[in-house]
Amino acid sequence: TIVSNMRRGLISFLLAASVLTSADLNPSDTARVVEEGKNHNELYSQLRYLTKQIGPRVTGSPQLVAADEWAMRAMRNYGFSNVHLEQWGVVPVGFWRGPNSKARIVSPIESPIVFSTNNWTAGTNGPIQGSAMFQPKTVEEVKGLGGKLKSAWILMPTRVGMGGPRPSAPTDVDTALDAAGIAGRIYSTGGDLVWSHGNYTGIDPKKLPNKVLVSLRGKDFESISAHLRVGKPVMLEFNVDNRFTHSQPVFNVVGEVPGTDLKDEVVVIGGHFDSWNSPGSEGAADNGTGSMIALEAARIIKTTGVAHRRTLRVILYSGEEEGLLGSRGYVQTHKAELDKIVGVLNDDEGTNAETGFTMLRGAESMLAPLPPLVNAAFPKMPIAIRYGDRLPGGGGSDHASFVAGGIPAISWGKANGPVSYGYIWHTQNDTLENVSREGLIQSSTCSALTLYLLLNVDARLPRPARRSETAN
């Protein structure tokens, strides 16, 4: 039954391919792309190495350096050409989260704590045990507690969101608490998620942050608070393994598969390689999946040997989480060559199947063959293309940098399930165990088919107006 179903699926796909009106697509080539993508897909094994062996990849961290080197090896092993790093900037203060980040309630009942901190914030330099206390309201109250505040963990009254606790101008109470030698401040997220965020902008390498600011899962914060409200002392232990490192250059990883008669024209596929790093996170679906979709789609094109006229370029960006810095740097550096980029594919919405994208009006006939191809190969995970007067480019991901540069950039939408994007987005749950293999197979094969079309059709996608701030 399984074999007969596979045969029926292949027959349906070949029939769909055979009725395409575009003379630029070879049905046997597209069938080979689908066969390779569906039955010989390597994305999951590559993602496993990236997440389990390297882990989360904050911009300016040793893990991102290791990931860049690994990605270049993978591209060379696949036979890509012109594999190299392109520097887009310098991080003045590097940062990474070490392997020892742990927290627990020591007493009255021992229990683990789920927590996170922002990047580029202070750690504890080892485990620190101290009493939990509600934040005093006045300086007089601080003075009244005296030595009890030494190494204490202060429960703050305000909740924090994805941005985490942010340093602000200290109040008199803050100054008094710091002078008393507290261990740090604890904030509730109000729910089951804890997030990682942060920015190196404005940090002085000679005067690094020294206040420990912790985000706690809501139920852990409430458990501690409940004990304190009935007069039970609570002892906490945090090992916040945050580590600052020296200034370092930061890069995008680039590789190519050359074209033929239109080799001077380029189709780009990419995704951001950097990630956040809440304790427990592996940077899997934000955006290990998108960057590995780009790598796998390009591998499919290369491995199958299907003819393609334009050059295929893979770019794995860094600095996305700090403000699309890597892709903006790429657009700026290649400003004189932007007209040669005929299209950009970007995937940054998690692990589920690709569902389509928006393109400018005028591309309808050019892109018409794509949905039948994908939908015949994946009838339960179809795509649709929308057309409008503007391309999405609000700054949510790296496609926005190219749209601002006047380049038609595709930002793939994703299915709502089986994995909730909100559950993994910048949280402790962004792990390999929370990705969808089926969604990744569809996404990488769908992207490969899109590449094949854009690499070969005579027509070019209509271009958005270039924004002056990117052009200058």
N, C-alpha and C positions, 0 to 999 in steps of 0.2 A: 504493500500500500504506500509506504514512504517513497519507494522508487517511482511508482506510477504517478504520485503527486508531484514529485520533482520533475518528471518528464512533462506532465501537463503544464507546470509552471514555466518550464523552458520553452515549450511550444507556444504558450501565450505570449511570452516575452518576444520570441522571434517573429511572431505574427505582428505584434505591435511595432517592432523595429522595421519590418518590411513595408509597412504602409506609410512610413514617414515621408513627408513631402520634401524635406531638405536633401539636396543632392550632396551636401558636404559631409554627411555621416554614413559610415559603412556599417551595415547591420552586423556583419561578422565581428567587427571591432567592438561594437557596443556589447555584443553577447559575450566576448572574451572579458571585457571589463566587469560585467555582472558575475560571470563565473568565478573570476579571481576574487572579487570583493565578497561574494556570498560564501564561497566554499574554501577559500585559502586566506582568509583575512588574518593579518598579523597584529592588528591594533591592540587587542587585549594583552597580548604577551609583552608588547612594548610598554603599554601603560602600567603593567604590573612591575616591570623593572623601574620605571620612572618613579612610581609611588612607594614601592617597598624597599628599593635599594638606595634611592636618592632622597625621596620624601618631599616635603613642601619647599617652595623655592622663592623666598622673599627676594625682591630686587636688592642687590648689594650683599647677598649672603653667600657663604661657601657652597651651599647646596645648589644655588643657581649656576655658579661657576662649573660645578661638577655636571649639572644637567646640560649646559652648553657644550661641554666637551663630549659628553655621551651622544648628544644629538648630531654633532658633526661626524662622529664615528659611524652612527647609524646611516646618515646620508651617504657617506662614502661607501659603506658596505652595500647599499642599494644601487650604487653606480651613478649617483648624482654627480654633476660637474660643478666647478666653481664654488665649492663648499668653503665657507669662510665666516668669520665674525665681523660685524660692522658696529663700531662703537657709536653710541648716541649720546653718551654723557659720562659723568663721574658722580658717584655717590660719596658725599664728603664723610659720612660716618656709616660704615657697614654694620649689619645687625643680623643675628640669628638666634633662634631659640634652641637651647641645648636639649639633650635627651633626658634630663633629670627633672623636668617640670612636673611636680606632684603637689597635691594638697589633701588634707584630711582634717576631720574633727577628731581630736585626740580624746576628749572627754566632754560630757558625761558618757556618751556612747561613741565608740570609734566608728567612723564612717568616711569613705572617700568623698572628695569634693570635686565637682566639675567646674573648672574656671578657665579664664583666659586673661591676657593682657594685650594692650596695644604694642605694636613693634616700636622700637626706638624709645622704650621706657625702661626704667630701672628694674633690675632683678634683686634677689636677696643674697646672692653670693653664698648659697647653701641654705639648708632648711632652718627656718626660724619658728620656734614655738612661742606663742603668746596668748594672752587672754583676749577674748572677743568683748568689745564694748560698743555701745551706741555712741554716736558722735556727741560730745558735750556741746551745749548750746552757748556757753559763755566762757570767757577767759577765767572768771572766778571758779567756774565748775572744773576747768582743766587744772587749776592750781589746787583745788580741793582733793583731786585724785592723786596728786603727788607722784610717788614712785610706782603706783599701780599701772601707769601708762607706759612704762618702759617695755618695749617690744610688744605692745598691745596691737591688736588688729581692730581698726575702727570701722564699724558698720555705718555707712553713709545713708542719709535719708532719701537721696535722689536716685531714681532708676536710670540706667543707660541703655542706649540702643546699639545699632551696628557700629557706630562710630566710636563707641567705648568711652571711658572716662577721659576727659581732656584737662590737662593742666590749665589753671586760670590764676589770675592775680590772687595771692593768698589773703585771706581774712585774718583778723587778729587771732581768732580761734585756731585757724590753720597754723599760724606761726607758733602759737603756744604748744600745739600738739607736736609739731616737728621738734621743737626745743625739748620736749619731754621725752623724746626718743622712741616714738611709736614705730612699729614695724611697717605699717602701711595702711591703706584705705581700701575698703571693700564696698563694691556697688552691686546691686541686684540687676539682672536683665529682665526679671519679672516672668520669665518663661523657661522652657527646657533648653534653649539654645544659648551658647556663648559665642561671641564673635572675635575675630582678629582684625585689626585695622592699623592705621598709623601713618606717619610721614616723617621723613628726615629733614624736611625744609625747616630752616631756622635753628637747627641743633648745632651748638658750638662744640667741635671736637675737644676743646680744652676745658669745657665745662658741661659734662654730660648730665642728663637728667638723673636725679637721685631719689625721687619719690616713687614708691611702689604703689601702683594703682591697679587693683584687681577687679575683674568682672566675674560675678558668681552666678551660677544657675539659680533661677528663682526659688526652687524648692529647697535648695541647700541654704540659701540666705534666710528663707523663712524658718527653716528648722533651727538655725542658730538663734534667730530672733525670738522664737517661741520659748526656748530655754531661758534666755535672758529676761524675758518679760515676767516669768514666774520666779525669778530670783536664782536660777541655777547658773553657776559659773560654767563657762565654755572655754576650753582650751583648743586653739587651732594651730596647725602647722602648715606652712607654705614653703615650698622650694620653687621660687620663680627663677627659672634658669634662663634669664635673658642676658645675651652677650653682645657687647659692642666690639666692632673690629675696625680696622684702619680704612682709610679712604680707598676706593677702588673704581676702575673703569667698568662700565656696564655696556652690554652688547645685545644686538639681534643676531640670530643664527640664520644664515642664508645658504641655500643650495638650489641647483637648477637641473632641469632636463631640457637640453637644447631642442629647438624646433628645426624646421627645414626652410622652405622658401620664404616664410614670414618670421624667421628666427629673431629679427630685431624687435618684433612686437612681443609683449610679455603678458602672460596671465599669472596673477599672484594668488596663491592660497596660503593662509596663515592662521595663527591663533596665538594668544599670549601665553608665554611659557612660565611667567612668574605666577606666584600664588600667595595667599596668606597662610597662616600657620598656627591656628588655635591648637593648644595641646591635644594631640590625637589626630589632627588633620594631616592629610597626605597630599593636598593639592590635586585631587583626582578629577573631579568634575568641574572645577573652576581653577585652571582651565587645562588640566592635563588631557582631558577628552578632546577639546577643540584643537589643541596643538598636535595631538596624535592623529586626529582625523585628517589634518593637513598632511602630515607625514605619510600616513597610510594611503590616502587618495593619490598622492604623487607616486608612491611606490607601485600602486596598481597600474598607473599609466606607464611607468618605466618597465615593470616586470612583464606586462603583457606585450610590450613592444608595439602597441597600436600607433599608427602614424599620427603625428600631430605637427602642424605647420608652425605654430607659434612656440616660443620658449615658455616652459613652465618654471615658475620660481616659487620656492617654498620659503616663507619667512616666519620664524618663531620669535615673537617680540617679547621684550621684558619692559618693566616700568609701566605696564598697563594699569595696575592697581593704584599707582601713585598719580595717574592722570594721563593715560595713553602716551607716555613719554617715549617709548621705543618706536611706536608707529609714527608719531609726530616727527621724531628725529629722522626717521627714514624718509618721510615725505619731504622734509626740508633739505636733507642731503642730496636727494635725487630730483630736486626741483626742475632741473633742466631736462630731465628725461621722462617726466610724468606723462607726456603725450604718447609715449610708447607702451604704457601700461593700459591694456584694453579692458581689463576687469580685475576685480579683487574679490575673493571669497573669504569670509570670516565666520567662524563658528565659536560662540561663547555663551551659550545658554543651557549648558548642562549636558546630560548623558542620553536623553531620550531622542527619538527619531526626529530627523529634520522634516519640517512640514511645508517649507516654502520660503519665499522672500518677496520683497517689493522691488520693482524695477521701473525706470522711467518709461512713460508712453513712447511708442515708436519701436520698442523691442519685441512686440508681440509675435510677429512672424518668425523672427530669429530664434526666440526661445520656445516656440510652439512644440518642437519635438521633445523637449525635456520631460514634461510631466508624463506623457505616455510611456517613455522609456522607464522612468523610475517606478511608476505605478504598476506597470506590468511585472517588474522584478519584485516589487514589495506591495502587493495589493492591499495588505492590511496596514501599511504605513505610507499612505499616499502624500504627494506634495501638490501644492497649487501656487501659481505665480500671480501676484497682484501688480497692477500698473497704476502709476499716479504721476503727479506733476513734481513731486519731491522725493528724494531718497531719504530714508531714515538716517540721521547723522547727528543725533543729539548728544553724542559724547559717551554713550554707554559702553562702547567697546572700540576696538582698533579700526573697524571699518569707517568710523567717523573721521579719522585723520585723512583717509583717502578721499572721502566724499568732499571734505573741505578743500582738498587739493584738486578738485575737478575730475575725479576718477570715479567711474561707476563701480560701486562696492556693494557686494551682496552680504547681507547680515541674515543668516539662517534663523528662522523661527523654529521652535522645538515643540514637540507634543507635551501635554501636561503630565503624562504618566509614562512608565510606572513610578518614576522617582520624582519627588517634589523638589524643585529647584530651591525653594526657600529653606528646605530642611538641610541642604548642604552648603548654601551660599555663604562663604566666609566663616563657616561654623566648624565645630569639632567633628561633625559628621561627614566631612568631605574626604571620604576614604574609598579605596578600590572596592570594598564590599558594597558600597552604595552606588554602583554604576550599572547600567543596563547593557549587557553584551549585545542583545538584539538591536537596541537603539544605535549602538556604535557601529555595528555591521551595516545597518541601513544608511547611517550618516556618511560613513566613509565611502561606500559604494555610490550613493547619491552624489556626493561631492566629486567623485572621480568621473561620473557621467557628465556632470556639469562642466568640469574641466575639459573633458574630451570635446564637448560641443564648442566651448569658447576658444579652444586651441585650434579649431579647424574651420569654423564657418567663415565665409567671405566677409560677412557684415561685421560691424563693430557696434557695441552697445552705445546708446546715446549717453552723452556726458553731462553731468550736472555743472552748474556754474561754479567756477572756482571762487572760494572766499578769499578776500584780500589779505586776511591775517595769515593765511597759510601760504599764499603766493608770494608775500613780501619777505 
